[in-house]
Structure formats: structure tokens, C-alpha cells
Amino acid sequence: MSGTEAVVLSLVLGFSQLLGLVTALTTRLSEGSKYQGLFQFFFLAYLALMGAATMVALAIAPGAWLGFGATCSLMVVTAITDFRRPQRIYG
């Protein structure tokens, strides 16, 4: 891989990771709003795109697939994390 290809791959990987985490966070924070369904659609579409990018990177650039796979994992964890404060139950 030449120097230019490595730079482009790094930029694509960095931007896709940032965008993936932003879509996951906005999906989680939009819970209960009227835009919840729209954010969930974008999240699921981007999650599928990241899964496909992981498979393509595995074939094209074997050293880069781990970044895409880690982004998929972080997106799922961010989307299912509950950011609300736990409520105490007094018996």
C-alpha cells in the first residue's frame, strides 16, 4: 500500500468511526422524541454500512478491518447504554 492510499484509508476510517459514534449517540439521546424513528433508521442503515465496510476492508486492506469492526461494536454498545440516572427503590 502506497503512502497516499494509507492516508486516504486513515481519513475514511477516522471519519466513519466518528460518524458511527455520532449516529449511535443521537439515536440514544433522541429516545422519546418525535424524531426517534428517524434517528433509529439512520443508525440501522449506518450500522449495516459499517458491517459491509468491515467485510470489504477484510478483503482489500486486511490491516484495516479491525477499526471498522470496533466501530460496529462501539455503535451497538452506545445505542443500548442507558444514560438515565438509576432510581433507588426503597423497600
N, C-alpha and C positions, 0 to 999 in steps of 0.2 A: 504494500500500500504506500503510495507516494505521500509527501507532506501535505499537499493540498487536499487529498482525499481524507486524511486523518483530521484535518481542521474542520472540513465540512461535516464529517461524521460526528465530531465532538460538538459542533454547534447544533446539529439536528438532535442529537441525544440530549443535550442540555435543555434545549427549548421544549422538546417533547416531554421531558421529565417535569419541568416547571408547569407546563400547561396541564399535564395529567394531574398533578397535585392541586392545582387551582380548581380544576373541574370537580375533583373529589371534595374539596373543602367547600366550594359553593353549593354542591349538592347537599352536603350535610347541614350547612347553615341555612339553607332555604326550606328546611323542614317546617311544614305548617303554613307556608306562604302560598299565594296563588300561582307562583312560578315553579313550584316544587316539581311538577310533572315535566316541565321543560328542561330544568336542570338535570333531572334524572335521565331524560332521553339523551342529552349531550354527554353525560357521564358514561352511560352504557355504550354509546356509539364510540366514544374515545377509548374506552376500555377494550372494545373489540379491535379498534385500530392499533392499539398498543400490543395486543396479543398477536395480531398479524405482523406488526413490525418486529416483534421478538422472533417469530419464525423466519422472516426474511433475513434478519440480521444473522441468524444462526447459519444460514446458507451463504450469505455474501461476506460478512465480516465476523468470523467466529469469535473474535475477542470482544465484540460489542453487544452480544445478545444479553449478557448479564445485566447491563444497565437498563435495557428495556424490560426485562423480566422483573427486576427490582422495582421499577416504576409501577408495573401492574400490581405487584404485591402491596406497595405503599398506597396505591389508589384504593384498593379494597379495604385496607385497614383504616384509612382516613374516612372512607364513606360509612363504615359501620361503627366508628368510635362515637360514644355518647359524650358530648361536651357539657351536658347539663350537670348541675351540682346534685350530688346524691341527697335524697331526702331521708332524714332519720325517722325511724319508726319507733315510737315509744310504746312499750308494752304495758 
